[in-house]
């Protein structure tokens, strides 16, 4: 389950930020997770609860903002929604699409004390 290592990375980022920005507790973590990022949202939630147990994010609320998969279709010359990597363009059926969004995962915001 790679979600465990993803959450561990998020916690490391939070703890590093706590040192540089002088906060001691995290109340809420907002994560943006793209539909094409290959991340299981429910597994992320489960792992978050396990990993944060003995950290400054213990008892923090996890808010996940799911971002749509977006791609540029060369044939249509426009941005289209895609459900998975390597999907064809939903408008014209072309496979000449380049992912432009939805493959990322990032910490968007923290509520801290």
N, CA, C and O atoms as CSV, one atom per row, in Angstrom:
chain,resi,resn,atom,element,x,y,z
A,1,UNK,N,N,0.859,-1.177,0.000
A,1,UNK,CA,C,0.000,0.000,0.000
A,1,UNK,C,C,0.900,1.234,0.000
A,1,UNK,O,O,1.474,1.585,1.031
A,2,UNK,N,N,1.024,1.886,-1.144
A,2,UNK,CA,C,1.909,3.045,-1.232
A,2,UNK,C,C,1.309,4.281,-0.573
A,2,UNK,O,O,2.010,5.273,-0.375
A,3,UNK,N,N,0.038,4.239,-0.234
A,3,UNK,CA,C,-0.581,5.370,0.454
A,3,UNK,C,C,0.081,5.608,1.813
A,3,UNK,O,O,0.163,6.747,2.272
A,4,UNK,N,N,0.550,4.543,2.453
A,4,UNK,CA,C,1.233,4.680,3.739
A,4,UNK,C,C,2.482,5.547,3.575
A,4,UNK,O,O,2.711,6.458,4.370
A,5,UNK,N,N,3.282,5.272,2.559
A,5,UNK,CA,C,4.490,6.074,2.362
A,5,UNK,C,C,4.147,7.498,1.923
A,5,UNK,O,O,4.878,8.436,2.245
A,6,UNK,N,N,3.057,7.667,1.201
A,6,UNK,CA,C,2.619,9.021,0.837
A,6,UNK,C,C,2.251,9.829,2.078
A,6,UNK,O,O,2.640,10.990,2.208
A,7,UNK,N,N,1.507,9.215,2.981
A,7,UNK,CA,C,1.123,9.903,4.212
A,7,UNK,C,C,2.356,10.192,5.059
A,7,UNK,O,O,2.459,11.265,5.653
A,8,UNK,N,N,3.292,9.249,5.122
A,8,UNK,CA,C,4.528,9.495,5.870
A,8,UNK,C,C,5.271,10.700,5.296
A,8,UNK,O,O,5.844,11.490,6.046
A,9,UNK,N,N,5.266,10.844,3.973
A,9,UNK,CA,C,5.882,12.000,3.341
A,9,UNK,C,C,5.167,13.296,3.690
A,9,UNK,O,O,5.808,14.323,3.915
A,10,UNK,N,N,3.843,13.252,3.734
A,10,UNK,CA,C,3.059,14.430,4.112
A,10,UNK,C,C,3.375,14.827,5.551
A,10,UNK,O,O,3.545,16.010,5.844
A,11,UNK,N,N,3.455,13.853,6.444
A,11,UNK,CA,C,3.752,14.143,7.848
A,11,UNK,C,C,5.163,14.715,7.981
A,11,UNK,O,O,5.382,15.635,8.770
A,12,UNK,N,N,6.110,14.188,7.228
A,12,UNK,CA,C,7.474,14.737,7.262
A,12,UNK,C,C,7.471,16.186,6.799
A,12,UNK,O,O,8.149,17.026,7.391
A,13,UNK,N,N,6.728,16.483,5.763
A,13,UNK,CA,C,6.611,17.854,5.268
A,13,UNK,C,C,5.995,18.763,6.328
A,13,UNK,O,O,6.451,19.889,6.525
A,14,UNK,N,N,4.961,18.275,7.008
A,14,UNK,CA,C,4.303,19.051,8.064
A,14,UNK,C,C,5.265,19.300,9.221
A,14,UNK,O,O,5.353,20.420,9.724
A,15,UNK,N,N,5.986,18.266,9.645
A,15,UNK,CA,C,6.922,18.434,10.762
A,15,UNK,C,C,8.065,19.376,10.397
A,15,UNK,O,O,8.510,20.157,11.238
A,16,UNK,N,N,8.541,19.314,9.173
A,16,UNK,CA,C,9.575,20.260,8.726
A,16,UNK,C,C,9.032,21.690,8.737
A,16,UNK,O,O,9.728,22.620,9.143
A,17,UNK,N,N,7.796,21.858,8.294
A,17,UNK,CA,C,7.168,23.191,8.301
A,17,UNK,C,C,6.968,23.695,9.720
A,17,UNK,O,O,7.121,24.888,9.984
A,18,UNK,N,N,6.625,22.792,10.638
A,18,UNK,CA,C,6.425,23.179,12.036
A,18,UNK,C,C,7.713,23.746,12.629
A,18,UNK,O,O,7.675,24.702,13.405
A,19,UNK,N,N,8.836,23.166,12.270
A,19,UNK,CA,C,10.128,23.659,12.772
A,19,UNK,C,C,10.452,25.044,12.244
A,19,UNK,O,O,10.947,25.894,12.984
A,20,UNK,N,N,10.177,25.275,10.974
A,20,UNK,CA,C,10.535,26.563,10.376
A,20,UNK,C,C,9.496,27.644,10.640
A,20,UNK,O,O,9.823,28.830,10.631
A,21,UNK,N,N,8.237,27.245,10.877
A,21,UNK,CA,C,7.174,28.229,11.043
A,21,UNK,C,C,6.624,28.282,12.476
A,21,UNK,O,O,5.667,29.002,12.760
A,22,UNK,N,N,7.233,27.524,13.350
A,22,UNK,CA,C,6.920,27.556,14.784
A,22,UNK,C,C,5.458,27.302,15.135
A,22,UNK,O,O,4.830,28.116,15.812
A,23,UNK,N,N,4.923,26.193,14.683
A,23,UNK,CA,C,3.614,25.770,15.176
A,23,UNK,C,C,3.769,24.412,15.839
A,23,UNK,O,O,4.687,23.655,15.525
A,24,UNK,N,N,2.862,24.114,16.756
A,24,UNK,CA,C,3.020,22.902,17.557
A,24,UNK,C,C,1.887,21.896,17.399
A,24,UNK,O,O,1.950,20.786,17.927
A,25,UNK,N,N,0.862,22.292,16.672
A,25,UNK,CA,C,-0.273,21.391,16.512
A,25,UNK,C,C,-0.937,21.660,15.173
A,25,UNK,O,O,-1.032,22.802,14.725
A,26,UNK,N,N,-1.394,20.584,14.544
A,26,UNK,CA,C,-2.128,20.687,13.280
A,26,UNK,C,C,-3.555,20.230,13.534
A,26,UNK,O,O,-3.787,19.129,14.033
A,27,UNK,N,N,-4.506,21.084,13.189
A,27,UNK,CA,C,-5.918,20.743,13.374
A,27,UNK,C,C,-6.551,20.154,12.119
A,27,UNK,O,O,-7.366,19.235,12.202
A,28,UNK,N,N,-6.175,20.683,10.960
A,28,UNK,CA,C,-6.748,20.208,9.700
A,28,UNK,C,C,-5.684,20.227,8.619
A,28,UNK,O,O,-4.873,21.150,8.536
A,29,UNK,N,N,-5.704,19.197,7.799
A,29,UNK,CA,C,-4.818,19.097,6.642
A,29,UNK,C,C,-5.704,18.981,5.407
A,29,UNK,O,O,-6.562,18.102,5.326
A,30,UNK,N,N,-5.486,19.881,4.443
A,30,UNK,CA,C,-6.192,19.797,3.164
A,30,UNK,C,C,-5.219,19.270,2.130
A,30,UNK,O,O,-4.169,19.868,1.893
A,31,UNK,N,N,-5.567,18.149,1.513
A,31,UNK,CA,C,-4.760,17.562,0.444
A,31,UNK,C,C,-5.526,17.637,-0.867
A,31,UNK,O,O,-6.711,17.309,-0.922
A,32,UNK,N,N,-4.857,18.061,-1.903
A,32,UNK,CA,C,-5.421,17.960,-3.248
A,32,UNK,C,C,-4.858,16.685,-3.866
A,32,UNK,O,O,-3.643,16.494,-3.928
A,33,UNK,N,N,-5.752,15.823,-4.317
A,33,UNK,CA,C,-5.330,14.573,-4.934
A,33,UNK,C,C,-6.012,14.472,-6.294
A,33,UNK,O,O,-7.239,14.482,-6.392
A,34,UNK,N,N,-5.208,14.376,-7.323
A,34,UNK,CA,C,-5.724,14.270,-8.676
A,34,UNK,C,C,-6.291,12.889,-8.958
A,34,UNK,O,O,-5.813,11.882,-8.435
A,35,UNK,N,N,-7.300,12.864,-9.781
A,35,UNK,CA,C,-7.952,11.620,-10.174
A,35,UNK,C,C,-6.981,10.668,-10.875
A,35,UNK,O,O,-7.180,9.454,-10.862
A,36,UNK,N,N,-5.946,11.213,-11.477
A,36,UNK,CA,C,-4.976,10.405,-12.213
A,36,UNK,C,C,-3.711,10.113,-11.400
A,36,UNK,O,O,-2.741,9.577,-11.936
A,37,UNK,N,N,-3.717,10.459,-10.124
A,37,UNK,CA,C,-2.518,10.313,-9.292
A,37,UNK,C,C,-2.261,8.875,-8.845
A,37,UNK,O,O,-1.184,8.571,-8.332
A,38,UNK,N,N,-3.225,8.002,-9.030
A,38,UNK,CA,C,-3.037,6.610,-8.615
A,38,UNK,C,C,-3.103,6.432,-7.115
A,38,UNK,O,O,-2.465,5.537,-6.561
A,39,UNK,N,N,-3.880,7.291,-6.446
A,39,UNK,CA,C,-3.999,7.255,-4.996
A,39,UNK,C,C,-5.433,6.865,-4.623
A,39,UNK,O,O,-6.396,7.457,-5.110
A,40,UNK,N,N,-5.555,5.871,-3.762
A,40,UNK,CA,C,-6.868,5.474,-3.248
A,40,UNK,C,C,-7.210,6.385,-2.074
A,40,UNK,O,O,-6.529,6.363,-1.048
A,41,UNK,N,N,-8.256,7.178,-2.222
A,41,UNK,CA,C,-8.612,8.171,-1.214
A,41,UNK,C,C,-8.938,7.516,0.125
A,41,UNK,O,O,-8.489,7.997,1.166
A,42,UNK,N,N,-9.696,6.449,0.122
A,42,UNK,CA,C,-10.050,5.799,1.390
A,42,UNK,C,C,-8.828,5.191,2.069
A,42,UNK,O,O,-8.727,5.209,3.295
A,43,UNK,N,N,-7.904,4.656,1.284
A,43,UNK,CA,C,-6.651,4.130,1.856
A,43,UNK,C,C,-5.837,5.273,2.455
A,43,UNK,O,O,-5.191,5.101,3.489
A,44,UNK,N,N,-5.865,6.440,1.810
A,44,UNK,CA,C,-5.168,7.621,2.355
A,44,UNK,C,C,-5.740,7.988,3.710
A,44,UNK,O,O,-4.993,8.246,4.654
A,45,UNK,N,N,-7.059,8.013,3.810
A,45,UNK,CA,C,-7.708,8.356,5.081
A,45,UNK,C,C,-7.322,7.353,6.176
A,45,UNK,O,O,-6.997,7.747,7.297
A,46,UNK,N,N,-7.359,6.081,5.851
A,46,UNK,CA,C,-7.008,5.042,6.809
A,46,UNK,C,C,-5.560,5.201,7.272
A,46,UNK,O,O,-5.281,5.164,8.470
A,47,UNK,N,N,-4.650,5.377,6.330
A,47,UNK,CA,C,-3.231,5.519,6.657
A,47,UNK,C,C,-2.957,6.802,7.436
A,47,UNK,O,O,-2.102,6.820,8.322
A,48,UNK,N,N,-3.675,7.869,7.112
A,48,UNK,CA,C,-3.505,9.131,7.815
A,48,UNK,C,C,-3.788,8.944,9.298
A,48,UNK,O,O,-3.031,9.423,10.142
A,49,UNK,N,N,-4.869,8.254,9.616
A,49,UNK,CA,C,-5.212,8.014,11.020
A,49,UNK,C,C,-4.137,7.199,11.733
A,49,UNK,O,O,-3.850,7.445,12.905
A,50,UNK,N,N,-3.543,6.237,11.042
A,50,UNK,CA,C,-2.491,5.410,11.649
A,50,UNK,C,C,-1.184,6.177,11.828
A,50,UNK,O,O,-0.578,6.139,12.899
A,51,UNK,N,N,-0.757,6.861,10.791
A,51,UNK,CA,C,0.559,7.507,10.782
A,51,UNK,C,C,0.616,8.727,11.698
A,51,UNK,O,O,1.664,9.008,12.280
A,52,UNK,N,N,-0.478,9.449,11.836
A,52,UNK,CA,C,-0.453,10.690,12.616
A,52,UNK,C,C,-0.564,10.460,14.119
A,52,UNK,O,O,-0.481,11.416,14.890
A,53,UNK,N,N,-0.746,9.248,14.540
A,53,UNK,CA,C,-1.007,8.942,15.957
A,53,UNK,C,C,-0.025,9.604,16.926
A,53,UNK,O,O,-0.459,10.191,17.917
A,54,UNK,N,N,1.263,9.528,16.674
A,54,UNK,CA,C,2.263,10.089,17.584
A,54,UNK,C,C,2.990,11.282,16.970
A,54,UNK,O,O,4.203,11.423,17.126
A,55,UNK,N,N,2.250,12.134,16.277
A,55,UNK,CA,C,2.855,13.295,15.615
A,55,UNK,C,C,2.108,14.563,16.016
A,55,UNK,O,O,1.126,14.508,16.757
A,56,UNK,N,N,2.580,15.701,15.521
A,56,UNK,CA,C,1.885,16.957,15.806
A,56,UNK,C,C,0.539,17.032,15.080
A,56,UNK,O,O,-0.262,17.929,15.344
A,57,UNK,N,N,0.297,16.102,14.178
A,57,UNK,CA,C,-0.980,16.059,13.460
A,57,UNK,C,C,-1.950,15.041,14.069
A,57,UNK,O,O,-2.965,14.701,13.462
A,58,UNK,N,N,-1.629,14.564,15.267
A,58,UNK,CA,C,-2.522,13.596,15.915
A,58,UNK,C,C,-3.887,14.262,16.116
A,58,UNK,O,O,-3.965,15.421,16.523
A,59,UNK,N,N,-4.925,13.545,15.838
A,59,UNK,CA,C,-6.316,14.014,15.928
A,59,UNK,C,C,-6.662,15.081,14.897
A,59,UNK,O,O,-7.732,15.686,14.968
A,60,UNK,N,N,-5.769,15.315,13.943
A,60,UNK,CA,C,-6.066,16.297,12.886
A,60,UNK,C,C,-7.113,15.725,11.943
A,60,UNK,O,O,-7.197,14.516,11.731
A,61,UNK,N,N,-7.896,16.615,11.394
A,61,UNK,CA,C,-8.912,16.243,10.414
A,61,UNK,C,C,-8.261,16.284,9.037
A,61,UNK,O,O,-7.525,17.218,8.718
A,62,UNK,N,N,-8.533,15.274,8.227
A,62,UNK,CA,C,-8.010,15.225,6.867
A,62,UNK,C,C,-9.128,15.572,5.893
A,62,UNK,O,O,-10.157,14.898,5.845
A,63,UNK,N,N,-8.917,16.623,5.125
A,63,UNK,CA,C,-9.859,17.031,4.080
A,63,UNK,C,C,-9.195,16.754,2.735
A,63,UNK,O,O,-8.101,17.247,2.461
A,64,UNK,N,N,-9.853,15.975,1.913
A,64,UNK,CA,C,-9.302,15.645,0.606
A,64,UNK,C,C,-10.123,16.329,-0.475
A,64,UNK,O,O,-11.343,16.177,-0.549
A,65,UNK,N,N,-9.431,17.077,-1.301
A,65,UNK,CA,C,-10.042,17.760,-2.437
A,65,UNK,C,C,-9.647,16.961,-3.677
A,65,UNK,O,O,-8.476,16.933,-4.056
A,66,UNK,N,N,-10.615,16.320,-4.298
A,66,UNK,CA,C,-10.328,15.510,-5.471
A,66,UNK,C,C,-10.320,16.392,-6.713
A,66,UNK,O,O,-11.282,17.108,-6.992
A,67,UNK,N,N,-9.221,16.327,-7.448
A,67,UNK,CA,C,-9.035,17.136,-8.644
A,67,UNK,C,C,-9.318,16.282,-9.883
A,67,UNK,O,O,-8.909,15.122,-9.939
A,68,UNK,N,N,-10.006,16.838,-10.866
A,68,UNK,CA,C,-10.339,16.059,-12.061
A,68,UNK,C,C,-9.108,15.789,-12.929
A,68,UNK,O,O,-8.121,16.522,-12.888
A,69,UNK,N,N,-9.199,14.720,-13.710
A,69,UNK,CA,C,-8.167,14.432,-14.694
A,69,UNK,C,C,-8.398,15.284,-15.929
A,69,UNK,O,O,-9.480,15.257,-16.514
A,70,UNK,N,N,-7.390,16.034,-16.322
A,70,UNK,CA,C,-7.499,16.919,-17.480
A,70,UNK,C,C,-6.404,16.592,-18.481
A,70,UNK,O,O,-5.288,16.234,-18.107
A,71,UNK,N,N,-6.738,16.720,-19.749
A,71,UNK,CA,C,-5.759,16.469,-20.804
A,71,UNK,C,C,-6.013,17.412,-21.978
A,71,UNK,O,O,-7.141,17.845,-22.215
A,72,UNK,N,N,-4.950,17.717,-22.699
A,72,UNK,CA,C,-5.029,18.539,-23.901
A,72,UNK,C,C,-5.120,17.582,-25.088
A,72,UNK,O,O,-4.235,16.753,-25.299
A,73,UNK,N,N,-6.194,17.707,-25.854
A,73,UNK,CA,C,-6.359,16.890,-27.057
A,73,UNK,C,C,-5.756,17.640,-28.240
A,73,UNK,O,O,-6.153,18.766,-28.543
A,74,UNK,N,N,-4.797,17.007,-28.902
A,74,UNK,CA,C,-4.141,17.648,-30.034
A,74,UNK,C,C,-5.102,17.811,-31.211
A,74,UNK,O,O,-5.038,18.807,-31.931
A,75,UNK,N,N,-5.983,16.845,-31.406
A,75,UNK,CA,C,-6.917,16.917,-32.526
A,75,UNK,C,C,-7.997,17.982,-32.298
A,75,UNK,O,O,-8.277,18.782,-33.191
A,76,UNK,N,N,-8.601,17.992,-31.107
A,76,UNK,CA,C,-9.656,18.966,-30.790
A,76,UNK,C,C,-9.093,20.347,-30.455
A,76,UNK,O,O,-9.779,21.361,-30.584
A,77,UNK,N,N,-7.845,20.365,-30.026
A,77,UNK,CA,C,-7.176,21.593,-29.588
A,77,UNK,C,C,-7.897,22.226,-28.401
A,77,UNK,O,O,-8.107,23.438,-28.352
A,78,UNK,N,N,-8.272,21.369,-27.439
A,78,UNK,CA,C,-8.884,21.875,-26.215
A,78,UNK,C,C,-8.637,20.919,-25.049
A,78,UNK,O,O,-8.254,19.764,-25.231
A,79,UNK,N,N,-8.870,21.442,-23.855
A,79,UNK,CA,C,-8.720,20.649,-22.636
A,79,UNK,C,C,-9.987,19.819,-22.432
A,79,UNK,O,O,-11.104,20.328,-22.532
A,80,UNK,N,N,-9.789,18.526,-22.144
A,80,UNK,CA,C,-10.919,17.618,-21.934
A,80,UNK,C,C,-10.724,16.878,-20.613
A,80,UNK,O,O,-9.601,16.752,-20.125
A,81,UNK,N,N,-11.816,16.392,-20.041
A,81,UNK,CA,C,-11.761,15.555,-18.839
A,81,UNK,C,C,-11.460,14.119,-19.251
A,81,UNK,O,O,-12.048,13.595,-20.197
A,82,UNK,N,N,-10.530,13.487,-18.524
A,82,UNK,CA,C,-10.231,12.068,-18.734
A,82,UNK,C,C,-10.347,11.359,-17.398
A,82,UNK,O,O,-10.078,11.935,-16.344
A,83,UNK,N,N,-10.748,10.110,-17.460
A,83,UNK,CA,C,-10.961,9.332,-16.247
A,83,UNK,C,C,-9.727,8.545,-15.819
A,83,UNK,O,O,-9.574,8.217,-14.642
A,84,UNK,N,N,-8.839,8.238,-16.783
A,84,UNK,CA,C,-7.648,7.442,-16.493
A,84,UNK,C,C,-6.529,7.850,-17.453
A,84,UNK,O,O,-6.782,8.389,-18.531
A,85,UNK,N,N,-5.299,7.583,-17.044
A,85,UNK,CA,C,-4.163,7.815,-17.936
A,85,UNK,C,C,-4.368,6.998,-19.207
A,85,UNK,O,O,-4.897,5.888,-19.152
A,86,UNK,N,N,-3.967,7.522,-20.311
A,86,UNK,CA,C,-4.038,6.860,-21.612
A,86,UNK,C,C,-5.455,6.708,-22.151
A,86,UNK,O,O,-5.667,5.976,-23.117
A,87,UNK,N,N,-6.435,7.390,-21.540
A,87,UNK,CA,C,-7.783,7.412,-22.106
A,87,UNK,C,C,-7.764,8.179,-23.420
A,87,UNK,O,O,-6.932,9.058,-23.643
A,88,UNK,N,N,-8.696,7.823,-24.272
A,88,UNK,CA,C,-8.891,8.578,-25.505
A,88,UNK,C,C,-9.666,9.850,-25.188
A,88,UNK,O,O,-10.309,9.956,-24.143
A,89,UNK,N,N,-9.598,10.796,-26.089
A,89,UNK,CA,C,-10.371,12.025,-25.945
A,89,UNK,C,C,-11.851,11.672,-25.949
A,89,UNK,O,O,-12.308,10.970,-26.851
A,90,UNK,N,N,-12.616,12.144,-24.957
A,90,UNK,CA,C,-14.039,11.813,-24.916
A,90,UNK,C,C,-14.851,12.503,-26.019
A,90,UNK,O,O,-15.996,12.128,-26.272
A,91,UNK,N,N,-14.271,13.494,-26.663
A,91,UNK,CA,C,-14.996,14.210,-27.723
A,91,UNK,C,C,-14.773,13.600,-29.111
A,91,UNK,O,O,-15.718,13.416,-29.879
A,92,UNK,N,N,-13.500,13.289,-29.422
A,92,UNK,CA,C,-13.204,12.828,-30.786
A,92,UNK,C,C,-12.649,11.410,-30.855
A,92,UNK,O,O,-12.550,10.842,-31.943
A,93,UNK,N,N,-12.284,10.825,-29.708
A,93,UNK,CA,C,-11.754,9.466,-29.687
A,93,UNK,C,C,-10.263,9.353,-29.952
A,93,UNK,O,O,-9.720,8.249,-29.948
A,94,UNK,N,N,-9.594,10.471,-30.183
A,94,UNK,CA,C,-8.160,10.459,-30.459
A,94,UNK,C,C,-7.374,10.067,-29.208
A,94,UNK,O,O,-7.754,10.398,-28.085
A,95,UNK,N,N,-6.285,9.362,-29.430
A,95,UNK,CA,C,-5.383,9.022,-28.323
A,95,UNK,C,C,-4.215,9.996,-28.243
A,95,UNK,O,O,-3.271,9.782,-27.483
A,96,UNK,N,N,-4.283,11.054,-29.022
A,96,UNK,CA,C,-3.246,12.080,-28.983
A,96,UNK,C,C,-3.621,13.122,-27.933
A,96,UNK,O,O,-3.921,14.274,-28.246
A,97,UNK,N,N,-3.593,12.682,-26.684
A,97,UNK,CA,C,-3.920,13.571,-25.566
A,97,UNK,C,C,-2.726,13.618,-24.620
A,97,UNK,O,O,-2.015,12.631,-24.437
A,98,UNK,N,N,-2.529,14.772,-24.033
A,98,UNK,CA,C,-1.439,14.967,-23.082
A,98,UNK,C,C,-2.046,15.424,-21.758
A,98,UNK,O,O,-2.758,16.426,-21.709
A,99,UNK,N,N,-1.764,14.694,-20.700
A,99,UNK,CA,C,-2.293,15.026,-19.374
A,99,UNK,C,C,-1.765,16.391,-18.954
A,99,UNK,O,O,-0.565,16.655,-19.022
A,100,UNK,N,N,-2.679,17.254,-18.518
A,100,UNK,CA,C,-2.303,18.592,-18.055
A,100,UNK,C,C,-2.674,18.831,-16.599
A,100,UNK,O,O,-2.247,19.824,-16.009
A,101,UNK,N,N,-3.459,17.943,-16.015
A,101,UNK,CA,C,-3.839,18.118,-14.619
A,101,UNK,C,C,-4.507,16.874,-14.071
A,101,UNK,O,O,-5.047,16.054,-14.813
A,102,UNK,N,N,-4.458,16.754,-12.760
A,102,UNK,CA,C,-5.095,15.619,-12.110
A,102,UNK,C,C,-4.152,14.488,-11.766
A,102,UNK,O,O,-4.589,13.452,-11.266
A,103,UNK,N,N,-2.852,14.668,-12.028
A,103,UNK,CA,C,-1.895,13.619,-11.678
A,103,UNK,C,C,-1.106,13.986,-10.423
A,103,UNK,O,O,-0.204,13.256,-10.012
A,104,UNK,N,N,-1.449,15.115,-9.821
A,104,UNK,CA,C,-0.687,15.610,-8.681
A,104,UNK,C,C,-1.327,15.239,-7.338
A,104,UNK,O,O,-2.508,14.901,-7.252
A,105,UNK,N,N,-0.504,15.318,-6.313
A,105,UNK,CA,C,-0.966,15.234,-4.937
A,105,UNK,C,C,-0.145,16.267,-4.166
A,105,UNK,O,O,1.085,16.245,-4.201
A,106,UNK,N,N,-0.828,17.161,-3.477
A,106,UNK,CA,C,-0.081,18.188,-2.743
A,106,UNK,C,C,-0.857,18.635,-1.511
A,106,UNK,O,O,-2.082,18.533,-1.445
A,107,UNK,N,N,-0.103,19.129,-0.547
A,107,UNK,CA,C,-0.714,19.732,0.635
A,107,UNK,C,C,-1.144,21.130,0.211
A,107,UNK,O,O,-0.317,21.973,-0.136
A,108,UNK,N,N,-2.442,21.356,0.246
A,108,UNK,CA,C,-2.971,22.671,-0.161
A,108,UNK,C,C,-2.937,23.657,0.978
A,108,UNK,O,O,-2.581,24.821,0.790
A,109,UNK,N,N,-3.314,23.190,2.191
A,109,UNK,CA,C,-3.439,24.104,3.312
A,109,UNK,C,C,-3.360,23.331,4.627
A,109,UNK,O,O,-3.692,22.148,4.694
A,110,UNK,N,N,-2.918,24.022,5.654
A,110,UNK,CA,C,-2.894,23.490,7.008
A,110,UNK,C,C,-3.570,24.466,7.944
A,110,UNK,O,O,-3.385,25.677,7.821
A,111,UNK,N,N,-4.345,23.957,8.869
A,111,UNK,CA,C,-4.852,24.783,9.981
A,111,UNK,C,C,-4.019,24.385,11.199
A,111,UNK,O,O,-4.046,23.232,11.629
A,112,UNK,N,N,-3.294,25.334,11.739
A,112,UNK,CA,C,-2.327,25.016,12.799
A,112,UNK,C,C,-2.517,25.921,14.016
A,112,UNK,O,O,-3.200,26.943,13.953
A,113,UNK,N,N,-1.902,25.524,15.107
A,113,UNK,CA,C,-1.860,26.341,16.341
A,113,UNK,C,C,-0.412,26.576,16.698
A,113,UNK,O,O,-0.122,27.236,17.695
